[in-house]
Amino acid sequence: MKPVLIKLAIAIVLFLSWVILVVMKVQGAEDLVSFIKTALEGLGLYHALTWDGAPAPEAEPAQSGAPGVPVAGEAATPPAAATVTDSEIPQ
């Protein structure tokens, strides 16, 4: 798992915990809410300080191989035209 995804998962868990505690107005949870707030701030600061400024690498194009779906760098081929004879048309 990429470090950015790990930090994002931790932030989501902390934020959802904070939201649940605040919405449910849990008695005696002020210290925990304060800790979660501090942890989220610290995680944001850590992320900002460790970010190297480089954009995320682009994913390689998918190699589909499915009919009618172009492979990276190729043009899509239109589907073949269907022919219907008079005997196939309901009367």
mmCIF file as gemmi writes it, N, C-alpha and C atoms, coordinates in Angstrom:
data_model
loop_
_atom_site.group_PDB
_atom_site.id
_atom_site.type_symbol
_atom_site.label_atom_id
_atom_site.label_alt_id
_atom_site.label_comp_id
_atom_site.label_asym_id
_atom_site.label_entity_id
_atom_site.label_seq_id
_atom_site.pdbx_PDB_ins_code
_atom_site.Cartn_x
_atom_site.Cartn_y
_atom_site.Cartn_z
_atom_site.occupancy
_atom_site.B_iso_or_equiv
_atom_site.pdbx_formal_charge
_atom_site.auth_seq_id
_atom_site.auth_asym_id
_atom_site.pdbx_PDB_model_num
ATOM 1 N N . MET Axp A 1 ? 0.843 -1.17 0 1 0 ? 1 A 1
ATOM 2 C CA . MET Axp A 1 ? 0 0 0 1 0 ? 1 A 1
ATOM 3 C C . MET Axp A 1 ? 0.894 1.241 0 1 0 ? 1 A 1
ATOM 4 N N . LYS Axp A 2 ? 0.526 2.217 -0.804 1 0 ? 2 A 1
ATOM 5 C CA . LYS Axp A 2 ? 1.327 3.433 -0.908 1 0 ? 2 A 1
ATOM 6 C C . LYS Axp A 2 ? 1.21 4.246 0.375 1 0 ? 2 A 1
ATOM 7 N N . PRO Axp A 3 ? 2.279 4.948 0.752 1 0 ? 3 A 1
ATOM 8 C CA . PRO Axp A 3 ? 2.246 5.763 1.97 1 0 ? 3 A 1
ATOM 9 C C . PRO Axp A 3 ? 1.13 6.809 1.972 1 0 ? 3 A 1
ATOM 10 N N . VAL Axp A 4 ? 0.837 7.375 0.805 1 0 ? 4 A 1
ATOM 11 C CA . VAL Axp A 4 ? -0.23 8.38 0.736 1 0 ? 4 A 1
ATOM 12 C C . VAL Axp A 4 ? -1.573 7.736 1.072 1 0 ? 4 A 1
ATOM 13 N N . LEU Axp A 5 ? -1.8 6.523 0.6 1 0 ? 5 A 1
ATOM 14 C CA . LEU Axp A 5 ? -3.061 5.846 0.885 1 0 ? 5 A 1
ATOM 15 C C . LEU Axp A 5 ? -3.164 5.463 2.356 1 0 ? 5 A 1
ATOM 16 N N . ILE Axp A 6 ? -2.032 5.111 2.953 1 0 ? 6 A 1
ATOM 17 C CA . ILE Axp A 6 ? -2.037 4.792 4.391 1 0 ? 6 A 1
ATOM 18 C C . ILE Axp A 6 ? -2.412 6.029 5.193 1 0 ? 6 A 1
ATOM 19 N N . LYS Axp A 7 ? -1.79 7.177 4.855 1 0 ? 7 A 1
ATOM 20 C CA . LYS Axp A 7 ? -2.103 8.425 5.558 1 0 ? 7 A 1
ATOM 21 C C . LYS Axp A 7 ? -3.562 8.811 5.329 1 0 ? 7 A 1
ATOM 22 N N . LEU Axp A 8 ? -4.065 8.611 4.128 1 0 ? 8 A 1
ATOM 23 C CA . LEU Axp A 8 ? -5.46 8.93 3.839 1 0 ? 8 A 1
ATOM 24 C C . LEU Axp A 8 ? -6.403 8.045 4.642 1 0 ? 8 A 1
ATOM 25 N N . ALA Axp A 9 ? -6.095 6.755 4.729 1 0 ? 9 A 1
ATOM 26 C CA . ALA Axp A 9 ? -6.941 5.834 5.502 1 0 ? 9 A 1
ATOM 27 C C . ALA Axp A 9 ? -6.952 6.221 6.982 1 0 ? 9 A 1
ATOM 28 N N . ILE Axp A 10 ? -5.8 6.577 7.524 1 0 ? 10 A 1
ATOM 29 C CA . ILE Axp A 10 ? -5.73 6.991 8.925 1 0 ? 10 A 1
ATOM 30 C C . ILE Axp A 10 ? -6.543 8.266 9.134 1 0 ? 10 A 1
ATOM 31 N N . ALA Axp A 11 ? -6.423 9.217 8.222 1 0 ? 11 A 1
ATOM 32 C CA . ALA Axp A 11 ? -7.169 10.468 8.334 1 0 ? 11 A 1
ATOM 33 C C . ALA Axp A 11 ? -8.671 10.223 8.274 1 0 ? 11 A 1
ATOM 34 N N . ILE Axp A 12 ? -9.096 9.323 7.406 1 0 ? 12 A 1
ATOM 35 C CA . ILE Axp A 12 ? -10.531 9.018 7.293 1 0 ? 12 A 1
ATOM 36 C C . ILE Axp A 12 ? -11.052 8.401 8.585 1 0 ? 12 A 1
ATOM 37 N N . VAL Axp A 13 ? -10.314 7.453 9.145 1 0 ? 13 A 1
ATOM 38 C CA . VAL Axp A 13 ? -10.732 6.811 10.397 1 0 ? 13 A 1
ATOM 39 C C . VAL Axp A 13 ? -10.806 7.843 11.526 1 0 ? 13 A 1
ATOM 40 N N . LEU Axp A 14 ? -9.796 8.69 11.633 1 0 ? 14 A 1
ATOM 41 C CA . LEU Axp A 14 ? -9.797 9.712 12.676 1 0 ? 14 A 1
ATOM 42 C C . LEU Axp A 14 ? -10.946 10.697 12.489 1 0 ? 14 A 1
ATOM 43 N N . PHE Axp A 15 ? -11.159 11.141 11.26 1 0 ? 15 A 1
ATOM 44 C CA . PHE Axp A 15 ? -12.224 12.114 11.001 1 0 ? 15 A 1
ATOM 45 C C . PHE Axp A 15 ? -13.591 11.523 11.287 1 0 ? 15 A 1
ATOM 46 N N . LEU Axp A 16 ? -13.829 10.287 10.848 1 0 ? 16 A 1
ATOM 47 C CA . LEU Axp A 16 ? -15.123 9.652 11.114 1 0 ? 16 A 1
ATOM 48 C C . LEU Axp A 16 ? -15.34 9.439 12.611 1 0 ? 16 A 1
ATOM 49 N N . SER Axp A 17 ? -14.275 9.097 13.331 1 0 ? 17 A 1
ATOM 50 C CA . SER Axp A 17 ? -14.379 8.956 14.786 1 0 ? 17 A 1
ATOM 51 C C . SER Axp A 17 ? -14.763 10.283 15.417 1 0 ? 17 A 1
ATOM 52 N N . TRP Axp A 18 ? -14.132 11.342 14.957 1 0 ? 18 A 1
ATOM 53 C CA . TRP Axp A 18 ? -14.431 12.678 15.474 1 0 ? 18 A 1
ATOM 54 C C . TRP Axp A 18 ? -15.88 13.06 15.186 1 0 ? 18 A 1
ATOM 55 N N . VAL Axp A 19 ? -16.343 12.819 13.956 1 0 ? 19 A 1
ATOM 56 C CA . VAL Axp A 19 ? -17.72 13.149 13.581 1 0 ? 19 A 1
ATOM 57 C C . VAL Axp A 19 ? -18.709 12.376 14.445 1 0 ? 19 A 1
ATOM 58 N N . ILE Axp A 20 ? -18.475 11.099 14.638 1 0 ? 20 A 1
ATOM 59 C CA . ILE Axp A 20 ? -19.383 10.28 15.45 1 0 ? 20 A 1
ATOM 60 C C . ILE Axp A 20 ? -19.437 10.79 16.884 1 0 ? 20 A 1
ATOM 61 N N . LEU Axp A 21 ? -18.29 11.111 17.458 1 0 ? 21 A 1
ATOM 62 C CA . LEU Axp A 21 ? -18.268 11.61 18.839 1 0 ? 21 A 1
ATOM 63 C C . LEU Axp A 21 ? -18.984 12.951 18.962 1 0 ? 21 A 1
ATOM 64 N N . VAL Axp A 22 ? -18.802 13.819 17.985 1 0 ? 22 A 1
ATOM 65 C CA . VAL Axp A 22 ? -19.426 15.138 18.041 1 0 ? 22 A 1
ATOM 66 C C . VAL Axp A 22 ? -20.93 15.039 17.801 1 0 ? 22 A 1
ATOM 67 N N . VAL Axp A 23 ? -21.352 14.275 16.797 1 0 ? 23 A 1
ATOM 68 C CA . VAL Axp A 23 ? -22.772 14.16 16.47 1 0 ? 23 A 1
ATOM 69 C C . VAL Axp A 23 ? -23.546 13.477 17.594 1 0 ? 23 A 1
ATOM 70 N N . MET Axp A 24 ? -22.966 12.43 18.176 1 0 ? 24 A 1
ATOM 71 C CA . MET Axp A 24 ? -23.652 11.706 19.253 1 0 ? 24 A 1
ATOM 72 C C . MET Axp A 24 ? -23.53 12.423 20.601 1 0 ? 24 A 1
ATOM 73 N N . LYS Axp A 25 ? -22.735 13.485 20.645 1 0 ? 25 A 1
ATOM 74 C CA . LYS Axp A 25 ? -22.535 14.265 21.873 1 0 ? 25 A 1
ATOM 75 C C . LYS Axp A 25 ? -22.207 13.365 23.062 1 0 ? 25 A 1
ATOM 76 N N . VAL Axp A 26 ? -21.209 12.508 22.841 1 0 ? 26 A 1
ATOM 77 C CA . VAL Axp A 26 ? -20.783 11.563 23.874 1 0 ? 26 A 1
ATOM 78 C C . VAL Axp A 26 ? -20.23 12.352 25.065 1 0 ? 26 A 1
ATOM 79 N N . GLN Axp A 27 ? -20.75 12.056 26.25 1 0 ? 27 A 1
ATOM 80 C CA . GLN Axp A 27 ? -20.316 12.754 27.463 1 0 ? 27 A 1
ATOM 81 C C . GLN Axp A 27 ? -18.895 12.317 27.83 1 0 ? 27 A 1
ATOM 82 N N . GLY Axp A 28 ? -18.067 13.254 28.226 1 0 ? 28 A 1
ATOM 83 C CA . GLY Axp A 28 ? -16.711 12.95 28.654 1 0 ? 28 A 1
ATOM 84 C C . GLY Axp A 28 ? -15.747 12.665 27.526 1 0 ? 28 A 1
ATOM 85 N N . ALA Axp A 29 ? -16.125 12.975 26.291 1 0 ? 29 A 1
ATOM 86 C CA . ALA Axp A 29 ? -15.258 12.675 25.145 1 0 ? 29 A 1
ATOM 87 C C . ALA Axp A 29 ? -14.473 13.902 24.687 1 0 ? 29 A 1
ATOM 88 N N . GLU Axp A 30 ? -14.492 14.967 25.485 1 0 ? 30 A 1
ATOM 89 C CA . GLU Axp A 30 ? -13.805 16.196 25.066 1 0 ? 30 A 1
ATOM 90 C C . GLU Axp A 30 ? -12.311 15.966 24.863 1 0 ? 30 A 1
ATOM 91 N N . ASP Axp A 31 ? -11.701 15.2 25.763 1 0 ? 31 A 1
ATOM 92 C CA . ASP Axp A 31 ? -10.266 14.924 25.625 1 0 ? 31 A 1
ATOM 93 C C . ASP Axp A 31 ? -9.978 14.103 24.37 1 0 ? 31 A 1
ATOM 94 N N . LEU Axp A 32 ? -10.844 13.131 24.075 1 0 ? 32 A 1
ATOM 95 C CA . LEU Axp A 32 ? -10.652 12.302 22.886 1 0 ? 32 A 1
ATOM 96 C C . LEU Axp A 32 ? -10.849 13.129 21.614 1 0 ? 32 A 1
ATOM 97 N N . VAL Axp A 33 ? -11.852 13.988 21.614 1 0 ? 33 A 1
ATOM 98 C CA . VAL Axp A 33 ? -12.08 14.858 20.451 1 0 ? 33 A 1
ATOM 99 C C . VAL Axp A 33 ? -10.876 15.775 20.247 1 0 ? 33 A 1
ATOM 100 N N . SER Axp A 34 ? -10.339 16.308 21.331 1 0 ? 34 A 1
ATOM 101 C CA . SER Axp A 34 ? -9.162 17.165 21.248 1 0 ? 34 A 1
ATOM 102 C C . SER Axp A 34 ? -7.958 16.383 20.713 1 0 ? 34 A 1
ATOM 103 N N . PHE Axp A 35 ? -7.795 15.134 21.184 1 0 ? 35 A 1
ATOM 104 C CA . PHE Axp A 35 ? -6.696 14.297 20.694 1 0 ? 35 A 1
ATOM 105 C C . PHE Axp A 35 ? -6.843 14.02 19.198 1 0 ? 35 A 1
ATOM 106 N N . ILE Axp A 36 ? -8.059 13.707 18.752 1 0 ? 36 A 1
ATOM 107 C CA . ILE Axp A 36 ? -8.284 13.419 17.329 1 0 ? 36 A 1
ATOM 108 C C . ILE Axp A 36 ? -7.981 14.661 16.495 1 0 ? 36 A 1
ATOM 109 N N . LYS Axp A 37 ? -8.411 15.828 16.982 1 0 ? 37 A 1
ATOM 110 C CA . LYS Axp A 37 ? -8.125 17.076 16.276 1 0 ? 37 A 1
ATOM 111 C C . LYS Axp A 37 ? -6.617 17.28 16.139 1 0 ? 37 A 1
ATOM 112 N N . THR Axp A 38 ? -5.89 17.072 17.224 1 0 ? 38 A 1
ATOM 113 C CA . THR Axp A 38 ? -4.44 17.228 17.207 1 0 ? 38 A 1
ATOM 114 C C . THR Axp A 38 ? -3.787 16.201 16.274 1 0 ? 38 A 1
ATOM 115 N N . ALA Axp A 39 ? -4.286 14.966 16.291 1 0 ? 39 A 1
ATOM 116 C CA . ALA Axp A 39 ? -3.741 13.919 15.416 1 0 ? 39 A 1
ATOM 117 C C . ALA Axp A 39 ? -3.959 14.265 13.945 1 0 ? 39 A 1
ATOM 118 N N . LEU Axp A 40 ? -5.147 14.79 13.61 1 0 ? 40 A 1
ATOM 119 C CA . LEU Axp A 40 ? -5.416 15.18 12.22 1 0 ? 40 A 1
ATOM 120 C C . LEU Axp A 40 ? -4.516 16.339 11.799 1 0 ? 40 A 1
ATOM 121 N N . GLU Axp A 41 ? -4.321 17.294 12.688 1 0 ? 41 A 1
ATOM 122 C CA . GLU Axp A 41 ? -3.419 18.401 12.371 1 0 ? 41 A 1
ATOM 123 C C . GLU Axp A 41 ? -1.996 17.892 12.156 1 0 ? 41 A 1
ATOM 124 N N . GLY Axp A 42 ? -1.553 17.002 13.035 1 0 ? 42 A 1
ATOM 125 C CA . GLY Axp A 42 ? -0.21 16.441 12.909 1 0 ? 42 A 1
ATOM 126 C C . GLY Axp A 42 ? -0.041 15.642 11.634 1 0 ? 42 A 1
ATOM 127 N N . LEU Axp A 43 ? -1.063 14.877 11.276 1 0 ? 43 A 1
ATOM 128 C CA . LEU Axp A 43 ? -1.01 14.086 10.042 1 0 ? 43 A 1
ATOM 129 C C . LEU Axp A 43 ? -0.94 14.999 8.824 1 0 ? 43 A 1
ATOM 130 N N . GLY Axp A 44 ? -1.717 16.077 8.85 1 0 ? 44 A 1
ATOM 131 C CA . GLY Axp A 44 ? -1.673 17.043 7.746 1 0 ? 44 A 1
ATOM 132 C C . GLY Axp A 44 ? -0.316 17.718 7.639 1 0 ? 44 A 1
ATOM 133 N N . LEU Axp A 45 ? 0.256 18.078 8.783 1 0 ? 45 A 1
ATOM 134 C CA . LEU Axp A 45 ? 1.574 18.705 8.79 1 0 ? 45 A 1
ATOM 135 C C . LEU Axp A 45 ? 2.639 17.727 8.289 1 0 ? 45 A 1
ATOM 136 N N . TYR Axp A 46 ? 2.574 16.486 8.756 1 0 ? 46 A 1
ATOM 137 C CA . TYR Axp A 46 ? 3.523 15.46 8.307 1 0 ? 46 A 1
ATOM 138 C C . TYR Axp A 46 ? 3.416 15.265 6.794 1 0 ? 46 A 1
ATOM 139 N N . HIS Axp A 47 ? 2.19 15.205 6.285 1 0 ? 47 A 1
ATOM 140 C CA . HIS Axp A 47 ? 1.981 15.003 4.854 1 0 ? 47 A 1
ATOM 141 C C . HIS Axp A 47 ? 2.553 16.183 4.066 1 0 ? 47 A 1
ATOM 142 N N . ALA Axp A 48 ? 2.325 17.401 4.571 1 0 ? 48 A 1
ATOM 143 C CA . ALA Axp A 48 ? 2.828 18.588 3.878 1 0 ? 48 A 1
ATOM 144 C C . ALA Axp A 48 ? 4.356 18.636 3.887 1 0 ? 48 A 1
ATOM 145 N N . LEU Axp A 49 ? 4.966 18.225 4.985 1 0 ? 49 A 1
ATOM 146 C CA . LEU Axp A 49 ? 6.425 18.279 5.082 1 0 ? 49 A 1
ATOM 147 C C . LEU Axp A 49 ? 7.114 17.176 4.287 1 0 ? 49 A 1
ATOM 148 N N . THR Axp A 50 ? 6.462 16.038 4.128 1 0 ? 50 A 1
ATOM 149 C CA . THR Axp A 50 ? 7.101 14.916 3.424 1 0 ? 50 A 1
ATOM 150 C C . THR Axp A 50 ? 6.751 14.865 1.948 1 0 ? 50 A 1
ATOM 151 N N . TRP Axp A 51 ? 5.853 15.719 1.483 1 0 ? 51 A 1
ATOM 152 C CA . TRP Axp A 51 ? 5.476 15.726 0.073 1 0 ? 51 A 1
ATOM 153 C C . TRP Axp A 51 ? 6.638 16.274 -0.732 1 0 ? 51 A 1
ATOM 154 N N . ASP Axp A 52 ? 7.048 15.555 -1.768 1 0 ? 52 A 1
ATOM 155 C CA . ASP Axp A 52 ? 8.218 15.96 -2.545 1 0 ? 52 A 1
ATOM 156 C C . ASP Axp A 52 ? 7.876 16.924 -3.673 1 0 ? 52 A 1
ATOM 157 N N . GLY Axp A 53 ? 6.624 17.238 -3.862 1 0 ? 53 A 1
ATOM 158 C CA . GLY Axp A 53 ? 6.219 18.195 -4.886 1 0 ? 53 A 1
ATOM 159 C C . GLY Axp A 53 ? 6.083 17.603 -6.267 1 0 ? 53 A 1
ATOM 160 N N . ALA Axp A 54 ? 6.443 16.364 -6.43 1 0 ? 54 A 1
ATOM 161 C CA . ALA Axp A 54 ? 6.342 15.727 -7.74 1 0 ? 54 A 1
ATOM 162 C C . ALA Axp A 54 ? 4.925 15.216 -7.951 1 0 ? 54 A 1
ATOM 163 N N . PRO Axp A 55 ? 4.396 15.357 -9.164 1 0 ? 55 A 1
ATOM 164 C CA . PRO Axp A 55 ? 3.063 14.808 -9.416 1 0 ? 55 A 1
ATOM 165 C C . PRO Axp A 55 ? 3.087 13.285 -9.339 1 0 ? 55 A 1
ATOM 166 N N . ALA Axp A 56 ? 1.947 12.719 -9.048 1 0 ? 56 A 1
ATOM 167 C CA . ALA Axp A 56 ? 1.837 11.259 -8.973 1 0 ? 56 A 1
ATOM 168 C C . ALA Axp A 56 ? 2.121 10.662 -10.346 1 0 ? 56 A 1
ATOM 169 N N . PRO Axp A 57 ? 2.801 9.527 -10.405 1 0 ? 57 A 1
ATOM 170 C CA . PRO Axp A 57 ? 3.074 8.91 -11.704 1 0 ? 57 A 1
ATOM 171 C C . PRO Axp A 57 ? 1.77 8.467 -12.358 1 0 ? 57 A 1
ATOM 172 N N . GLU Axp A 58 ? 1.723 8.637 -13.668 1 0 ? 58 A 1
ATOM 173 C CA . GLU Axp A 58 ? 0.522 8.241 -14.396 1 0 ? 58 A 1
ATOM 174 C C . GLU Axp A 58 ? 0.491 6.731 -14.564 1 0 ? 58 A 1
ATOM 175 N N . ALA Axp A 59 ? -0.709 6.199 -14.514 1 0 ? 59 A 1
ATOM 176 C CA . ALA Axp A 59 ? -0.886 4.758 -14.7 1 0 ? 59 A 1
ATOM 177 C C . ALA Axp A 59 ? -0.643 4.405 -16.165 1 0 ? 59 A 1
ATOM 178 N N . GLU Axp A 60 ? -0.16 3.205 -16.371 1 0 ? 60 A 1
ATOM 179 C CA . GLU Axp A 60 ? 0.03 2.748 -17.74 1 0 ? 60 A 1
ATOM 180 C C . GLU Axp A 60 ? -1.33 2.488 -18.363 1 0 ? 60 A 1
ATOM 181 N N . PRO Axp A 61 ? -1.467 2.736 -19.656 1 0 ? 61 A 1
ATOM 182 C CA . PRO Axp A 61 ? -2.765 2.502 -20.293 1 0 ? 61 A 1
ATOM 183 C C . PRO Axp A 61 ? -3.151 1.027 -20.234 1 0 ? 61 A 1
ATOM 184 N N . ALA Axp A 62 ? -4.423 0.79 -20.096 1 0 ? 62 A 1
ATOM 185 C CA . ALA Axp A 62 ? -4.925 -0.58 -19.993 1 0 ? 62 A 1
ATOM 186 C C . ALA Axp A 62 ? -4.818 -1.28 -21.34 1 0 ? 62 A 1
ATOM 187 N N . GLN Axp A 63 ? -4.508 -2.545 -21.293 1 0 ? 63 A 1
ATOM 188 C CA . GLN Axp A 63 ? -4.478 -3.369 -22.489 1 0 ? 63 A 1
ATOM 189 C C . GLN Axp A 63 ? -5.732 -4.22 -22.478 1 0 ? 63 A 1
ATOM 190 N N . SER Axp A 64 ? -6.763 -3.744 -23.11 1 0 ? 64 A 1
ATOM 191 C CA . SER Axp A 64 ? -8.075 -4.37 -23.006 1 0 ? 64 A 1
ATOM 192 C C . SER Axp A 64 ? -8.174 -5.655 -23.805 1 0 ? 64 A 1
ATOM 193 N N . GLY Axp A 65 ? -7.978 -5.558 -25.096 1 0 ? 65 A 1
ATOM 194 C CA . GLY Axp A 65 ? -8.091 -6.738 -25.939 1 0 ? 65 A 1
ATOM 195 C C . GLY Axp A 65 ? -9.537 -7.107 -26.243 1 0 ? 65 A 1
ATOM 196 N N . ALA Axp A 66 ? -10.501 -6.368 -25.684 1 0 ? 66 A 1
ATOM 197 C CA . ALA Axp A 66 ? -11.911 -6.642 -25.962 1 0 ? 66 A 1
ATOM 198 C C . ALA Axp A 66 ? -12.237 -6.124 -27.352 1 0 ? 66 A 1
ATOM 199 N N . PRO Axp A 67 ? -13.135 -6.812 -28.053 1 0 ? 67 A 1
ATOM 200 C CA . PRO Axp A 67 ? -13.485 -6.367 -29.399 1 0 ? 67 A 1
ATOM 201 C C . PRO Axp A 67 ? -14.108 -4.973 -29.371 1 0 ? 67 A 1
ATOM 202 N N . GLY Axp A 68 ? -13.68 -4.121 -30.303 1 0 ? 68 A 1
ATOM 203 C CA . GLY Axp A 68 ? -14.232 -2.775 -30.399 1 0 ? 68 A 1
ATOM 204 C C . GLY Axp A 68 ? -13.614 -1.789 -29.434 1 0 ? 68 A 1
ATOM 205 N N . VAL Axp A 69 ? -12.789 -2.252 -28.506 1 0 ? 69 A 1
ATOM 206 C CA . VAL Axp A 69 ? -12.136 -1.361 -27.551 1 0 ? 69 A 1
ATOM 207 C C . VAL Axp A 69 ? -10.696 -1.185 -28.006 1 0 ? 69 A 1
ATOM 208 N N . PRO Axp A 70 ? -10.308 0.051 -28.253 1 0 ? 70 A 1
ATOM 209 C CA . PRO Axp A 70 ? -8.951 0.248 -28.769 1 0 ? 70 A 1
ATOM 210 C C . PRO Axp A 70 ? -7.897 -0.008 -27.704 1 0 ? 70 A 1
ATOM 211 N N . VAL Axp A 71 ? -6.798 -0.562 -28.142 1 0 ? 71 A 1
ATOM 212 C CA . VAL Axp A 71 ? -5.632 -0.733 -27.275 1 0 ? 71 A 1
ATOM 213 C C . VAL Axp A 71 ? -4.91 0.608 -27.31 1 0 ? 71 A 1
ATOM 214 N N . ALA Axp A 72 ? -4.185 0.944 -26.275 1 0 ? 72 A 1
ATOM 215 C CA . ALA Axp A 72 ? -3.516 2.236 -26.181 1 0 ? 72 A 1
ATOM 216 C C . ALA Axp A 72 ? -2.739 2.547 -27.457 1 0 ? 72 A 1
ATOM 217 N N . GLY Axp A 73 ? -3.002 3.716 -28.03 1 0 ? 73 A 1
ATOM 218 C CA . GLY Axp A 73 ? -2.287 4.144 -29.222 1 0 ? 73 A 1
ATOM 219 C C . GLY Axp A 73 ? -2.938 3.74 -30.525 1 0 ? 73 A 1
ATOM 220 N N . GLU Axp A 74 ? -4.011 2.965 -30.475 1 0 ? 74 A 1
ATOM 221 C CA . GLU Axp A 74 ? -4.686 2.54 -31.693 1 0 ? 74 A 1
ATOM 222 C C . GLU Axp A 74 ? -6.057 3.201 -31.776 1 0 ? 74 A 1
ATOM 223 N N . ALA Axp A 75 ? -6.542 3.362 -32.987 1 0 ? 75 A 1
ATOM 224 C CA . ALA Axp A 75 ? -7.875 3.919 -33.195 1 0 ? 75 A 1
ATOM 225 C C . ALA Axp A 75 ? -8.923 2.828 -33.025 1 0 ? 75 A 1
ATOM 226 N N . ALA Axp A 76 ? -10.092 3.224 -32.576 1 0 ? 76 A 1
ATOM 227 C CA . ALA Axp A 76 ? -11.187 2.265 -32.407 1 0 ? 76 A 1
ATOM 228 C C . ALA Axp A 76 ? -11.709 1.849 -33.772 1 0 ? 76 A 1
ATOM 229 N N . THR Axp A 77 ? -12.044 0.579 -33.907 1 0 ? 77 A 1
ATOM 230 C CA . THR Axp A 77 ? -12.623 0.095 -35.158 1 0 ? 77 A 1
ATOM 231 C C . THR Axp A 77 ? -14.135 0.058 -35 1 0 ? 77 A 1
ATOM 232 N N . PRO Axp A 78 ? -14.858 0.587 -35.979 1 0 ? 78 A 1
ATOM 233 C CA . PRO Axp A 78 ? -16.32 0.576 -35.867 1 0 ? 78 A 1
ATOM 234 C C . PRO Axp A 78 ? -16.844 -0.853 -35.994 1 0 ? 78 A 1
ATOM 235 N N . PRO Axp A 79 ? -18.007 -1.141 -35.392 1 0 ? 79 A 1
ATOM 236 C CA . PRO Axp A 79 ? -18.561 -2.481 -35.512 1 0 ? 79 A 1
ATOM 237 C C . PRO Axp A 79 ? -18.985 -2.763 -36.952 1 0 ? 79 A 1
ATOM 238 N N . ALA Axp A 80 ? -18.987 -4.029 -37.311 1 0 ? 80 A 1
ATOM 239 C CA . ALA Axp A 80 ? -19.379 -4.422 -38.662 1 0 ? 80 A 1
ATOM 240 C C . ALA Axp A 80 ? -20.858 -4.127 -38.877 1 0 ? 80 A 1
ATOM 241 N N . ALA Axp A 81 ? -21.219 -3.733 -40.083 1 0 ? 81 A 1
ATOM 242 C CA . ALA Axp A 81 ? -22.612 -3.432 -40.399 1 0 ? 81 A 1
ATOM 243 C C . ALA Axp A 81 ? -23.424 -4.727 -40.448 1 0 ? 81 A 1
ATOM 244 N N . ALA Axp A 82 ? -24.606 -4.695 -39.877 1 0 ? 82 A 1
ATOM 245 C CA . ALA Axp A 82 ? -25.471 -5.868 -39.888 1 0 ? 82 A 1
ATOM 246 C C . ALA Axp A 82 ? -26.329 -5.849 -41.146 1 0 ? 82 A 1
ATOM 247 N N . THR Axp A 83 ? -26.511 -7.026 -41.716 1 0 ? 83 A 1
ATOM 248 C CA . THR Axp A 83 ? -27.384 -7.123 -42.891 1 0 ? 83 A 1
ATOM 249 C C . THR Axp A 83 ? -28.609 -7.942 -42.509 1 0 ? 83 A 1
ATOM 250 N N . VAL Axp A 84 ? -29.759 -7.481 -42.947 1 0 ? 84 A 1
ATOM 251 C CA . VAL Axp A 84 ? -31.021 -8.157 -42.647 1 0 ? 84 A 1
ATOM 252 C C . VAL Axp A 84 ? -31.681 -8.49 -43.975 1 0 ? 84 A 1
ATOM 253 N N . THR Axp A 85 ? -32.078 -9.741 -44.117 1 0 ? 85 A 1
ATOM 254 C CA . THR Axp A 85 ? -32.779 -10.145 -45.333 1 0 ? 85 A 1
ATOM 255 C C . THR Axp A 85 ? -34.281 -10.035 -45.114 1 0 ? 85 A 1
ATOM 256 N N . ASP Axp A 86 ? -35.032 -10.053 -46.208 1 0 ? 86 A 1
ATOM 257 C CA . ASP Axp A 86 ? -36.491 -9.934 -46.11 1 0 ? 86 A 1
ATOM 258 C C . ASP Axp A 86 ? -37.114 -11.073 -45.325 1 0 ? 86 A 1
ATOM 259 N N . SER Axp A 87 ? -36.506 -12.227 -45.337 1 0 ? 87 A 1
ATOM 260 C CA . SER Axp A 87 ? -37.075 -13.378 -44.626 1 0 ? 87 A 1
ATOM 261 C C . SER Axp A 87 ? -36.931 -13.226 -43.121 1 0 ? 87 A 1
ATOM 262 N N . GLU Axp A 88 ? -36.043 -12.376 -42.674 1 0 ? 88 A 1
ATOM 263 C CA . GLU Axp A 88 ? -35.832 -12.197 -41.232 1 0 ? 88 A 1
ATOM 264 C C . GLU Axp A 88 ? -36.746 -11.131 -40.634 1 0 ? 88 A 1
ATOM 265 N N . ILE Axp A 89 ? -37.424 -10.358 -41.492 1 0 ? 89 A 1
ATOM 266 C CA . ILE Axp A 89 ? -38.302 -9.287 -41.008 1 0 ? 89 A 1
ATOM 267 C C . ILE Axp A 89 ? -39.683 -9.883 -40.751 1 0 ? 89 A 1
ATOM 268 N N . PRO Axp A 90 ? -40.198 -9.709 -39.513 1 0 ? 90 A 1
ATOM 269 C CA . PRO Axp A 90 ? -41.539 -10.251 -39.233 1 0 ? 90 A 1
ATOM 270 C C . PRO Axp A 90 ? -42.609 -9.502 -40.037 1 0 ? 90 A 1
ATOM 271 N N . GLN Axp A 91 ? -43.596 -10.232 -40.468 1 0 ? 91 A 1
ATOM 272 C CA . GLN Axp A 91 ? -44.692 -9.651 -41.289 1 0 ? 91 A 1
ATOM 273 C C . GLN Axp A 91 ? -45.89 -9.349 -40.449 1 0 ? 91 A 1
